[in-house]
Amino acid sequence: MSFHEMAITIRAVNRCSSEFNRIKSDAESMEARIKSAGATFAGLGAASTAVAYLGHQFGFLTAEQSRWLSSIGSVVVALGMFMRTSLGVAVAQKVYAAACWVATAAQNALNISYATFLALTGVGIAVIIAAAAAMWHFASQMNAATSSMKEYNAAMAETPSYTRSVRRSGEEETLRRRGVE
């Protein structure tokens, strides 16, 4: 690798390092939030276990209700403690990434359906415009045919009646001698 190539590589790393630092800080803040949520879960689980014990001691809860609430509290404590470990944070980040993927897929589906709606609306409008153009063309052809028929009828009205019928040769002379016109 030459010095010139090395300088280009260093510049590329330097330009990207601010984005990498932003991603790192986002990941660290998410880790802190997950650990904080884990601590809150553990505290709620411990509190529900304490409430179950005290509720049984004061007679508010039966032994079965106390065991049930205590078991739920223990599960919540275990979940909270797991979330505070690095493995728990990794799992939470994977769950978050999966949720983001689902949200992105849903948003893309909505965008696609909106684009399809717009395309179909455009096609519908184009069909309406094409139908209107076809009706206009048909109407103009009918107007032309009507005016042609009017001109033909006017020309026929001006033509004498004896020239309208089909006659054999020489028949016209005979009819004129008889006075038929």
Secondary structure, 3 states (H helix, E strand, C coil): CCHHHHHHHHHHHHHHHHHHHHHHHHHHHHHHHHHHHHHHHHHHHHHHHHHHHHHHHCCCCCHHHHHHHHHHHHHHHHHHHHHHCHHHHHHHHHHHHHHHHHHHHHHHHHHHHHHHHHHHHHHHHHHHHHHHHHHHHHHHHHHHHHHHHHHHHHHHHHCCHHHCCCCCCCHHHHHHHHCCC
